[in-house]
Amino acid sequence: MMKYLVYLLGIVMLLSSCNNSEKAEKNEEKQLAESVNIDLNKEVPELSIYNLPSTWTTQDNEDIELEDLRGNVLVMVMIYTSCKAACPRLIADMRNIEKQVPEEDLDKVKFIMVSIDPETDTPDRLKKFSVENKMEDDQWMFLRGTEEDTREFAAVLAVSYKQISPIDFSHSNIISVFDEEGVLVHQQEGLGVDNSETITAIKDEVKN
């Protein structure tokens, strides 16, 4: 009988621990929502990328869903780390855009690089790339997903890409801006182009 009571007590304690953990997670989600002034119970807009049921891995080897970024203005581009032509220029454009965002607004903006070569761009490789390019601050994020999710996301951004060799891809050069609900508000196409409209779009969304 004593062994049976100890067994039951163990189950009760385990369930209690799980409940406490769930409560803690809900409290953290609530605090995060309050910090960025969003309502997690508010329905996601129909055209939001947060409706995509995909899971992504960051350069810190953490799994996230796109909706975890809700409440931030997103500046996104699709690249691959072994690229020697267009991608370094896209990275330079992203850095140039970041420099023009007021420092007090940077905590409301995320600059996100999505890999079009998830097989090569492992979390370790993405982390090394972020360090090499001095993109280690909180506003920078690198993501990799499955081939299927990457293709789906590229279609949403109107980004086309094609593997032309074992290590090279041809791809669109598009930087996209999303509002805090994940709705596309602006796109910049090309390399080294005038980014004044992109900066204006970011600042306008930060103010909203």
C-alpha positions as a Markdown table, in Angstrom:
| # | Residue | x | y | z |
|---|---|---|---|---|
| 1 | Met | 0.0 | 0.0 | 0.0 |
| 2 | Met | 2.8 | 2.4 | 0.9 |
| 3 | Lys | 4.5 | 1.9 | -2.5 |
| 4 | Tyr | 1.1 | 2.5 | -4.2 |
| 5 | Leu | 0.6 | 5.8 | -2.3 |
| 6 | Val | 4.2 | 6.9 | -3.2 |
| 7 | Tyr | 3.5 | 6.1 | -6.8 |
| 8 | Leu | 0.2 | 8.2 | -6.8 |
| 9 | Leu | 2.0 | 11.1 | -5.0 |
| 10 | Gly | 4.7 | 11.0 | -7.7 |
| 11 | Ile | 2.0 | 11.3 | -10.5 |
| 12 | Val | 0.3 | 14.2 | -8.7 |
| 13 | Met | 3.6 | 16.1 | -8.3 |
| 14 | Leu | 4.4 | 15.5 | -12.0 |
| 15 | Leu | 1.0 | 16.8 | -13.1 |
| 16 | Ser | 1.4 | 19.8 | -10.8 |
| 17 | Ser | 4.9 | 20.5 | -12.3 |
| 18 | Cys | 3.5 | 20.3 | -15.8 |
| 19 | Asn | 0.6 | 22.7 | -14.9 |
| 20 | Asn | 3.0 | 25.2 | -13.4 |
| 21 | Ser | 5.2 | 25.0 | -16.5 |
| 22 | Glu | 2.2 | 25.7 | -18.7 |
| 23 | Lys | 1.2 | 28.6 | -16.6 |
| 24 | Ala | 4.7 | 30.0 | -16.7 |
| 25 | Glu | 4.8 | 29.7 | -20.5 |
| 26 | Lys | 1.4 | 31.5 | -20.8 |
| 27 | Asn | 2.6 | 34.3 | -18.5 |
| 28 | Glu | 5.7 | 34.7 | -20.6 |
| 29 | Glu | 3.6 | 34.9 | -23.8 |
| 30 | Lys | 1.3 | 37.5 | -22.1 |
| 31 | Gln | 4.3 | 39.6 | -21.0 |
| 32 | Leu | 5.8 | 39.5 | -24.5 |
| 33 | Ala | 2.5 | 40.5 | -26.1 |
| 34 | Glu | 2.1 | 43.4 | -23.6 |
| 35 | Ser | 5.7 | 44.6 | -24.3 |
| 36 | Val | 5.0 | 44.9 | -28.0 |
| 37 | Asn | 1.4 | 46.1 | -27.5 |
| 38 | Ile | -0.4 | 43.3 | -29.4 |
| 39 | Asp | -3.4 | 41.2 | -28.7 |
| 40 | Leu | -2.6 | 37.5 | -29.1 |
| 41 | Asn | -6.3 | 36.7 | -29.2 |
| 42 | Lys | -6.8 | 39.1 | -32.2 |
| 43 | Glu | -7.4 | 37.2 | -35.4 |
| 44 | Val | -4.5 | 37.1 | -37.8 |
| 45 | Pro | -5.3 | 39.0 | -41.0 |
| 46 | Glu | -6.1 | 36.7 | -44.0 |
| 47 | Leu | -3.1 | 37.9 | -46.0 |
| 48 | Ser | -0.6 | 37.6 | -43.1 |
| 49 | Ile | 2.4 | 35.3 | -43.4 |
| 50 | Tyr | 1.6 | 34.2 | -39.8 |
| 51 | Asn | -1.1 | 31.9 | -41.4 |
| 52 | Leu | 1.7 | 29.8 | -42.8 |
| 53 | Pro | 1.9 | 26.5 | -40.7 |
| 54 | Ser | 5.7 | 26.2 | -41.0 |
| 55 | Thr | 8.4 | 25.8 | -38.4 |
| 56 | Trp | 11.8 | 27.4 | -38.8 |
| 57 | Thr | 15.2 | 27.0 | -37.1 |
| 58 | Thr | 17.3 | 30.1 | -36.2 |
| 59 | Gln | 21.1 | 30.5 | -36.2 |
| 60 | Asp | 20.9 | 29.7 | -32.5 |
| 61 | Asn | 19.3 | 26.4 | -33.3 |
| 62 | Glu | 16.0 | 27.4 | -31.8 |
| 63 | Asp | 12.7 | 26.3 | -33.5 |
| 64 | Ile | 10.2 | 29.0 | -34.1 |
| 65 | Glu | 7.0 | 29.6 | -36.0 |
| 66 | Leu | 6.6 | 32.8 | -38.0 |
| 67 | Glu | 3.8 | 34.0 | -35.7 |
| 68 | Asp | 6.4 | 34.1 | -32.9 |
| 69 | Leu | 7.6 | 37.3 | -34.6 |
| 70 | Arg | 4.2 | 38.9 | -34.4 |
| 71 | Gly | 4.4 | 42.4 | -33.1 |
| 72 | Asn | 7.6 | 43.3 | -34.9 |
| 73 | Val | 8.1 | 45.1 | -38.2 |
| 74 | Leu | 9.9 | 42.6 | -40.3 |
| 75 | Val | 12.4 | 43.3 | -43.0 |
| 76 | Met | 13.1 | 40.1 | -44.9 |
| 77 | Val | 15.3 | 38.8 | -47.7 |
| 78 | Met | 16.1 | 35.4 | -49.1 |
| 79 | Ile | 19.8 | 34.5 | -49.5 |
| 80 | Tyr | 22.2 | 31.6 | -49.1 |
| 81 | Thr | 25.5 | 31.8 | -47.3 |
| 82 | Ser | 27.7 | 30.3 | -50.0 |
| 83 | Cys | 26.6 | 33.0 | -52.5 |
| 84 | Lys | 29.5 | 35.0 | -53.9 |
| 85 | Ala | 27.6 | 37.4 | -56.2 |
| 86 | Ala | 24.2 | 38.9 | -55.4 |
| 87 | Cys | 23.8 | 37.9 | -51.7 |
| 88 | Pro | 26.8 | 39.9 | -50.3 |
| 89 | Arg | 25.2 | 43.0 | -52.0 |
| 90 | Leu | 21.8 | 42.1 | -50.5 |
| 91 | Ile | 23.4 | 41.8 | -47.1 |
| 92 | Ala | 25.0 | 45.2 | -47.7 |
| 93 | Asp | 21.6 | 46.7 | -48.6 |
| 94 | Met | 20.1 | 45.2 | -45.4 |
| 95 | Arg | 22.9 | 46.7 | -43.3 |
| 96 | Asn | 22.4 | 50.1 | -45.0 |
| 97 | Ile | 18.7 | 50.0 | -44.3 |
| 98 | Glu | 19.3 | 49.0 | -40.6 |
| 99 | Lys | 21.7 | 52.0 | -40.2 |
| 100 | Gln | 18.9 | 54.4 | -41.3 |
| 101 | Val | 16.4 | 53.1 | -38.7 |
| 102 | Pro | 16.5 | 55.3 | -35.6 |
| 103 | Glu | 18.2 | 53.5 | -32.8 |
| 104 | Glu | 15.2 | 53.9 | -30.5 |
| 105 | Asp | 13.1 | 52.0 | -33.0 |
| 106 | Leu | 15.4 | 49.0 | -33.6 |
| 107 | Asp | 13.8 | 47.0 | -30.8 |
| 108 | Lys | 10.6 | 47.0 | -32.8 |
| 109 | Val | 12.2 | 45.8 | -36.1 |
| 110 | Lys | 13.6 | 42.4 | -37.1 |
| 111 | Phe | 16.0 | 42.0 | -40.0 |
| 112 | Ile | 15.5 | 38.4 | -41.2 |
| 113 | Met | 17.6 | 36.4 | -43.7 |
| 114 | Val | 15.8 | 33.3 | -44.9 |
| 115 | Ser | 18.0 | 30.6 | -46.5 |
| 116 | Ile | 17.1 | 29.2 | -49.9 |
| 117 | Asp | 19.7 | 26.5 | -49.4 |
| 118 | Pro | 18.6 | 24.8 | -46.1 |
| 119 | Glu | 20.6 | 21.7 | -46.9 |
| 120 | Thr | 23.8 | 23.6 | -46.7 |
| 121 | Asp | 22.8 | 26.4 | -44.4 |
| 122 | Thr | 22.7 | 24.5 | -41.1 |
| 123 | Pro | 22.2 | 26.5 | -37.8 |
| 124 | Asp | 25.9 | 26.2 | -37.2 |
| 125 | Arg | 26.7 | 27.6 | -40.6 |
| 126 | Leu | 24.2 | 30.4 | -40.2 |
| 127 | Lys | 25.6 | 31.3 | -36.8 |
| 128 | Lys | 29.1 | 31.5 | -38.2 |
| 129 | Phe | 27.9 | 33.6 | -41.1 |
| 130 | Ser | 26.1 | 36.0 | -38.7 |
| 131 | Val | 29.4 | 36.4 | -36.7 |
| 132 | Glu | 31.5 | 36.9 | -39.8 |
| 133 | Asn | 29.1 | 39.6 | -40.9 |
| 134 | Lys | 28.7 | 41.2 | -37.5 |
| 135 | Met | 25.0 | 40.5 | -37.4 |
| 136 | Glu | 24.8 | 39.2 | -33.8 |
| 137 | Asp | 22.6 | 41.9 | -32.3 |
| 138 | Asp | 19.0 | 41.0 | -31.3 |
| 139 | Gln | 17.5 | 42.6 | -34.4 |
| 140 | Trp | 19.2 | 40.2 | -36.8 |
| 141 | Met | 17.8 | 36.7 | -37.4 |
| 142 | Phe | 18.7 | 33.9 | -39.8 |
| 143 | Leu | 16.1 | 31.2 | -40.6 |
| 144 | Arg | 16.2 | 27.8 | -42.3 |
| 145 | Gly | 13.2 | 25.5 | -43.0 |
| 146 | Thr | 12.3 | 22.5 | -45.0 |
| 147 | Glu | 12.6 | 22.6 | -48.8 |
| 148 | Glu | 8.8 | 22.6 | -49.0 |
| 149 | Asp | 8.3 | 25.4 | -46.5 |
| 150 | Thr | 11.1 | 27.5 | -48.2 |
| 151 | Arg | 9.4 | 27.1 | -51.6 |
| 152 | Glu | 6.1 | 28.1 | -50.1 |
| 153 | Phe | 7.5 | 31.1 | -48.4 |
| 154 | Ala | 9.4 | 32.2 | -51.5 |
| 155 | Ala | 6.1 | 32.1 | -53.5 |
| 156 | Val | 4.5 | 34.4 | -50.9 |
| 157 | Leu | 7.3 | 36.9 | -51.3 |
| 158 | Ala | 7.2 | 36.5 | -55.1 |
| 159 | Val | 10.9 | 35.4 | -54.9 |
| 160 | Ser | 12.0 | 32.9 | -57.5 |
| 161 | Tyr | 15.1 | 30.8 | -57.2 |
| 162 | Lys | 16.6 | 27.9 | -59.0 |
| 163 | Gln | 19.7 | 25.7 | -58.3 |
| 164 | Ile | 22.1 | 26.0 | -61.2 |
| 165 | Ser | 25.0 | 24.0 | -59.7 |
| 166 | Pro | 25.6 | 22.0 | -56.5 |
| 167 | Ile | 26.6 | 25.2 | -54.7 |
| 168 | Asp | 25.0 | 28.0 | -56.8 |
| 169 | Phe | 21.5 | 29.4 | -57.1 |
| 170 | Ser | 19.9 | 32.0 | -59.4 |
| 171 | His | 17.4 | 34.0 | -57.4 |
| 172 | Ser | 15.3 | 37.2 | -57.2 |
| 173 | Asn | 16.8 | 40.2 | -55.3 |
| 174 | Ile | 13.8 | 41.4 | -53.2 |
| 175 | Ile | 13.7 | 42.9 | -49.8 |
| 176 | Ser | 10.2 | 42.8 | -48.2 |
| 177 | Val | 8.7 | 44.8 | -45.3 |
| 178 | Phe | 5.9 | 43.4 | -43.2 |
| 179 | Asp | 3.8 | 45.1 | -40.6 |
| 180 | Glu | 3.4 | 43.8 | -37.1 |
| 181 | Glu | 0.6 | 41.6 | -38.2 |
| 182 | Gly | 2.7 | 39.9 | -40.9 |
| 183 | Val | 1.1 | 41.7 | -43.8 |
| 184 | Leu | 3.3 | 42.7 | -46.7 |
| 185 | Val | 3.4 | 46.5 | -47.0 |
| 186 | His | 6.4 | 47.2 | -49.3 |
| 187 | Gln | 9.0 | 45.5 | -51.5 |
| 188 | Gln | 12.3 | 46.8 | -52.8 |
| 189 | Glu | 13.7 | 45.0 | -55.9 |
| 190 | Gly | 17.3 | 45.1 | -57.2 |
| 191 | Leu | 20.8 | 45.6 | -55.8 |
| 192 | Gly | 22.1 | 48.8 | -54.5 |
| 193 | Val | 18.9 | 50.7 | -55.3 |
| 194 | Asp | 17.5 | 53.8 | -53.7 |
| 195 | Asn | 16.0 | 52.5 | -50.4 |
| 196 | Ser | 14.3 | 55.7 | -49.3 |
| 197 | Glu | 10.8 | 54.3 | -49.8 |
| 198 | Thr | 11.8 | 51.2 | -47.8 |
| 199 | Ile | 13.0 | 53.3 | -44.9 |
| 200 | Thr | 9.8 | 55.3 | -45.0 |
| 201 | Ala | 7.7 | 52.1 | -45.0 |
| 202 | Ile | 9.6 | 50.8 | -41.9 |
| 203 | Lys | 9.3 | 54.1 | -40.0 |
| 204 | Asp | 5.6 | 54.4 | -40.8 |
| 205 | Glu | 4.9 | 50.9 | -39.5 |
| 206 | Val | 6.9 | 51.5 | -36.3 |
| 207 | Lys | 4.8 | 54.5 | -35.6 |
| 208 | Asn | 1.5 | 52.7 | -36.1 |
